[in-house]
Amino acid sequence: MSEQYISDQVQRTLRVMRAMAGYEVTGISPTEIAKRAKTTASNVTRILANLEAQQFVQRLPSDNKRYRLGLALVKISNTVT
């Protein structure tokens, strides 16, 4: 694939999603995500808002300042054979 098709924003979003993997029970804070994804807190805030709007992430019911991967990923993964 040609480098001309690689989007910095999409790459940041994918790094955020990878950074969240493994935190489905305890959740992870935006600050922790920013450190793990090597991006800024403001980028993480925008990315999380967009991912949450599409159910790719969700806030923990017990602590709305922590996030975990959402049901949309499970639905997509169940369609892969």
C-alpha positions in Angstrom: 0.0 0.0 0.0 1.3 3.4 -0.9 2.3 5.8 1.9 0.1 8.5 0.2 -3.0 6.7 1.5 -1.8 6.6 5.2 -3.7 9.2 7.4 -2.0 10.5 10.5 -5.4 10.8 12.3 -6.5 7.3 11.4 -3.1 6.0 12.6 -3.5 7.9 15.9 -7.0 6.4 16.3 -5.7 2.9 15.8 -2.9 3.4 18.3 -5.5 4.6 20.8 -7.6 1.4 20.3 -4.5 -0.8 20.7 -3.5 1.1 23.8 -6.9 0.3 25.3 -6.6 -3.5 24.7 -6.5 -5.4 28.0 -8.3 -2.8 30.1 -11.8 -4.1 29.5 -12.4 -4.8 33.2 -10.6 -1.9 34.9 -10.8 0.6 32.1 -8.1 3.1 31.2 -7.9 6.9 31.7 -7.4 9.3 28.7 -4.1 10.3 30.3 -2.9 6.7 30.4 -4.1 6.2 26.8 -2.2 9.3 25.6 1.0 8.0 27.2 0.6 4.5 25.7 -0.4 5.8 22.3 2.3 8.4 22.2 -0.1 11.3 21.5 -1.5 14.3 23.2 -4.4 14.3 25.7 -6.4 16.6 23.4 -6.1 14.1 20.5 -7.2 11.3 22.8 -10.2 13.3 23.9 -11.3 13.9 20.3 -10.7 10.3 19.3 -12.6 8.9 22.3 -15.6 11.1 21.6 -15.8 9.8 18.1 -15.2 6.2 19.0 -17.8 6.5 21.8 -20.4 8.0 19.4 -20.0 4.8 17.2 -19.9 2.4 20.3 -16.3 1.4 19.6 -15.5 2.5 23.2 -17.6 3.0 26.3 -17.1 4.6 29.7 -17.0 2.3 32.7 -20.3 2.4 34.5 -18.5 2.6 37.8 -16.2 5.4 36.8 -17.1 7.6 33.8 -13.6 8.9 33.5 -12.2 5.5 32.5 -12.8 3.9 29.1 -12.8 0.4 27.7 -13.3 -1.1 24.2 -16.9 -1.3 23.2 -19.5 -3.6 21.8 -19.0 -2.5 18.2 -15.7 -4.2 18.1 -17.2 -7.4 19.4 -19.9 -7.3 16.7 -17.3 -6.8 14.0 -15.1 -9.5 15.3 -18.0 -12.0 15.3 -18.5 -11.5 11.6 -14.9 -12.5 10.8 -14.5 -16.1 9.8 
